[in-house]
Amino acid sequence: MNHSGSNQTFGNMLRSMRKKQTLPLRVVAAATDMDSTLLSKIELGQRLPTEIQTKAIAKFFKVPFEDLEAKRLAERFWMEHGDSTAAVKAALLIRESAAEYHTGNSAKKP
């Protein structure tokens, strides 16, 4: 099941998963070892979870960690560099490198 839609923020995706299971924020917060305020800020897009928190969220909702972590990393990149034209070029370079990596066309793999 892929929850990492490119047009949905990490927070929106998290809120969607939580509401789909009709879970209160406090239940998910407790299960993922976060307080409700932090989880609310993540859902609102005011904060991003750490890698450890992302693992806890993935485990709780039984979704692949790699999907959530990729979404978190991409969002973090855009939050930090999105106003830069170089960021778009960097994203394209990453995309090209990833394609080479997955097809085995690169002598050096990151």
Phi and psi in degrees as a GROMACS rama.xvg file:
@    title "Ramachandran Plot"
@    xaxis  label "Phi"
@    yaxis  label "Psi"
@TYPE xy
-100.773  115.563  ASN-2
-105.54  10.9223  HIS-3
-103.075  42.8797  SER-4
-54.2888  133.963  GLY-5
-67.6296  -22.3457  SER-6
-95.1778  11.041  ASN-7
-120.946  130.607  GLN-8
-71.4894  164.027  THR-9
-57.147  -46.3358  PHE-10
-61.7577  -43.8738  GLY-11
-64.0568  -39.2932  ASN-12
-63.3543  -43.753  MET-13
-63.3192  -46.6489  LEU-14
-61.2392  -41.169  ARG-15
-61.3323  -44.6065  SER-16
-63.6596  -41.6405  MET-17
-66.1866  -45.8355  ARG-18
-69.3911  -33.1619  LYS-19
-59.5906  -32.955  LYS-20
-96.9713  8.74842  GLN-21
47.484  49.765  THR-22
-103.706  134.668  LEU-23
-69.8058  152.174  PRO-24
-52.9203  -42.4563  LEU-25
-63.4132  -32.585  ARG-26
-68.4305  -46.4993  VAL-27
-66.6159  -40.8191  VAL-28
-59.397  -47.4099  ALA-29
-63.5998  -42.0024  ALA-30
-68.503  -24.5972  ALA-31
-106.079  11.7359  THR-32
60.2771  41.9628  ASP-33
-127.779  160.796  MET-34
-88.7202  159.912  ASP-35
-60.993  -33.9206  SER-36
-63.9318  -45.0803  THR-37
-63.1409  -46.4867  LEU-38
-61.8693  -39.1063  LEU-39
-61.8449  -43.086  SER-40
-63.6264  -36.0193  LYS-41
-65.383  -46.5932  ILE-42
-61.7546  -35.0225  GLU-43
-81.5855  -4.5982  LEU-44
79.673  14.6504  GLY-45
-86.1005  -18.7409  GLN-46
-143.217  159.062  ARG-47
-114.591  146.2  LEU-48
-72.4388  162.179  PRO-49
-77.6859  173.475  THR-50
-61.5278  -41.7134  GLU-51
-63.6338  -42.8463  ILE-52
-65.7681  -37.2651  GLN-53
-63.7085  -40.2929  THR-54
-61.4478  -41.6995  LYS-55
-65.0476  -39.8688  ALA-56
-64.8059  -45.8523  ILE-57
-60.7609  -44.3157  ALA-58
-63.1638  -45.0639  LYS-59
-61.4763  -44.7876  PHE-60
-88.8581  -0.694165  PHE-61
56.3277  50.1371  LYS-62
-121.584  156.064  VAL-63
-61.4818  127.602  PRO-64
-56.9393  -41.2048  PHE-65
-58.5512  -36.8877  GLU-66
-64.6193  -47.5034  ASP-67
-68.6659  -40.3607  LEU-68
-66.2095  -39.8911  GLU-69
-61.859  -42.2624  ALA-70
-62.7587  -44.2451  LYS-71
-62.6459  -45.9638  ARG-72
-64.4744  -42.3423  LEU-73
-63.9062  -43.5946  ALA-74
-65.0421  -40.2938  GLU-75
-61.4517  -43.5314  ARG-76
-57.5688  -48.8319  PHE-77
-68.8211  -34.0831  TRP-78
-63.9809  -38.8421  MET-79
-83.4241  -30.8892  GLU-80
-128.948  3.61897  HIS-81
-59.493  -26.3613  GLY-82
-81.5805  -4.82302  ASP-83
-95.8073  132.813  SER-84
-66.5654  -26.5641  THR-85
-65.5167  -26.47  ALA-86
-62.9667  -39.4434  ALA-87
-64.4748  -43.439  VAL-88
-63.1926  -40.8519  LYS-89
-62.1283  -42.945  ALA-90
-61.7061  -39.44  ALA-91
-65.8398  -40.2753  LEU-92
-63.1159  -41.1973  LEU-93
-62.6471  -43.0893  ILE-94
-60.6839  -44.9579  ARG-95
-62.944  -44.4869  GLU-96
-63.7946  -39.2867  SER-97
-64.216  -40.9366  ALA-98
-63.1716  -42.7079  ALA-99
-64.0454  -41.5522  GLU-100
-61.6519  -45.6426  TYR-101
-75.1334  -24.0934  HIS-102
-95.0618  -6.93622  THR-103
77.6825  17.4561  GLY-104
-84.1217  -6.42932  ASN-105
-101.066  130.706  SER-106
-67.2065  -38.859  ALA-107
-105.825  123.951  LYS-108
-107.757  134.339  LYS-109
